[in-house]
Amino acid sequence: MAIVLAAGQGKRMKSKLYKVLHSVCGKPMVGHVLDTVKNANCERNIVVVGHGAAAVKSYLGESAEYVLQEQQLGTGHAVKQAKSLIGNEEGTTVVICGDTPLVTSETLEALIQLHESKGAAATILTATLDNPKGYGRVIRDEDGSVLRIVEQKDCTPDEDAVQEINTGTYCFDNAKLFAALEQLNNNNAQQEYYLTDCIAILRNEGNMVQAYRTADPAESIGVNDRVALAEAERIMRERINLRHMIGGVTFIDPASTYIEAGVTIGSDTIIYPGTVLRGTTTIGTDCEIGPNTEISDSIIHDSATVKYSVLNQAEVGSNTTVGPYAYLRPGAKLGEHVKIGDFVEVKNASIDDGSKVSHLSYIGDAVVGKNVNIGCGAITVNYDGYNKSITEIEDDAFVGSNVNLIAPVKIGKGAYVVAGSTITDSVPENDMAIARQRQENKPGYAEKIRARAIEKKKQNEQK
């Protein structure tokens, strides 16, 4: 079982957004914590909500159970709110804060294993810090068990020299936890009920209290302000990049590469500097991504190349090239061996295998077949101010430069649309369409135009 404390207001964040919903590497902090306890095999997960309760519930949905802490009267009071759900249960309960996204499931598993193997009433997750100022010190007995937790302001000189600190994450024997909670009082300056007081209560009753020291001090970070939020983001980003590199992905410059937690990348893919991968993006094997590319919630299949481009909710087929400076918007779906070149925008359109849109074009609300060539500056005119309409271009068609295809319209298989045409009617298979005014040359007329322009300029200057 796990109790996630997520009821605090987070005033130091100075934000309209509830603290535990601030994102770290693309996921709200409380989402990271809930994933961690689930991955550590905690079967029942209770989130204590307070400020912003509706927003937290909306985000987490049915992935957790909820209890409400109407008044924020301390961590002990918060945990006690779960009594109605698990107060009579037997077993081990993890208590963790919703603003500690850097705690890993591997650490929680080790914490639980130590707790249960020692038969402890409580086990504290601790860390060793070079500068433990401001943290509660963990004072151990000669046998390694915990005697007490001493807050900074109450430390003796010897206790102040201790570098092992309480991270605020715990394992408890569930029955003993709720029995200790009944004995808490608020006889302190803040008039709050502190969970840490349960440690002293359990120890005084003759119970064993253990501590598991994490090897990574970063797991002690609780995010209470924007400075800590940025630090958590940096550390998690390094972890994510390291995981991908161990998995066979090449990073040219990890420090300038930003990958969110939900992204997957295949082996032998190369990620160039300035790349940002967001959301549920999936990258295949042997791809080249970047430099200076942002991809969100998209699928990139094997051996594709995307450079200097922005993709959002798009799909790129294998051996397809995108960019430089392309923009694939939601609904863009590219087949295999497709070429999307510079300053091409694709929206809600499928472009099938072997087709090319090499530069300066807009393809929106369209279905493009195989081996189609779309020339420079061609546009599917899909919007009449009120409605979107579909353009269809069948296999092997050729659309010349600076062509406007006024939807709804269909270009048949193998058809040829001459450059500069504005097409308003469908073009049958293998036909050639030309829709532009016949050229007329007026001898010497250019001189007349220039003369008029020069005279107009002089008149304007004299005004």
Salt bridges, closest charged atoms under 4 A:
ASP35 OD2 - LYS27 NZ 2.48
GLU65 OE1 - ARG44 NH2 2.83
GLU89 OE2 - ARG44 NH1 3.83
ASP99 OD2 - LYS19 NZ 2.74
ASP141 OD2 - ARG203 NH2 3.28
GLU159 OE2 - ARG148 NH2 2.81
ASP160 OD1 - ARG137 NH2 3.18
GLU164 OE2 - ARG140 NH2 2.66
GLU164 OE1 - ARG213 NH2 3.82
GLU182 OE1 - LYS80 NZ 3.58
GLU182 OE2 - LYS83 NZ 2.88
ASP216 OD2 - ARG239 NH2 3.07
GLU231 OE2 - ARG234 NH2 2.60
GLU238 OE2 - ARG234 NH1 2.91
GLU260 OE2 - ARG278 NH1 3.24
GLU294 OE2 - ARG278 NE 3.20
GLU315 OE2 - HIS301 NE2 2.73
GLU345 OE2 - ARG329 NH1 2.69
ASP352 OD2 - LYS370 NZ 3.24
ASP365 OD2 - LYS347 NZ 2.61
GLU394 OE2 - LYS410 NZ 3.21
GLU447 OE2 - ARG450 NH2 2.58
